[in-house]
Amino acid sequence: MNIYSRAVHTGDRKNPGDHVPVTTPIHTAASYSYEDIREVEAVFANERPGYVYARFDNPTNAALEELVTSLEGGAGTLATSSGMAAIHIALTAALLERPKSVLGATAMYGATVRLLHSVL
């Protein structure tokens, strides 16, 4: 599939049932309900697919992550709620098992400088 087709079709049309959305739906729910707590626990434990709380994951983010992974030819994607969340995750992952040194530009975003100096 060419990049234009992937850009239009990857990550969408995941709804089960007889209807298929024309575009990727935007899911605005903050939380999701289940019949009993065992189902929720299984989703939290990644033992079964599903969503429990939008900050952890939701169908809209999953569609975006699938699309970016496809377009970039990557192994996976993680969509974050902010640039600082992305920077924190990237730095934490990069420094996890490596020497604790970071080289940064002189014109770095102030919150990133504070993250590096005060938190990491």
TACOR-V141624 format. One record per backbone hydrogen bond with DSSP energy under -1.0 kcal/mol. NH is the residue of the N-H (numbers start at 1). CO is the residue of the C=O. If there is no record, write none. Layout:
<<NH	CO> <NH	CO>>
//
This chain:
<<6	2> <7	3> <8	4> <9	5> <10	6> <12	9> <32	52> <40	36> <41	37> <42	38> <43	39> <44	40> <45	41> <46	43> <47	42> <48	42> <54	30> <56	53> <57	53> <62	58> <63	59> <64	60> <65	61> <66	62> <67	63> <68	64> <69	65> <70	66> <71	67> <72	68> <73	69> <74	69> <86	82> <87	83> <88	84> <89	85> <90	86> <91	87> <92	88> <93	89> <94	90> <95	91> <101	99> <113	109> <114	110> <115	111> <116	112> <117	113> <118	114> <119	115> <120	115>>
//
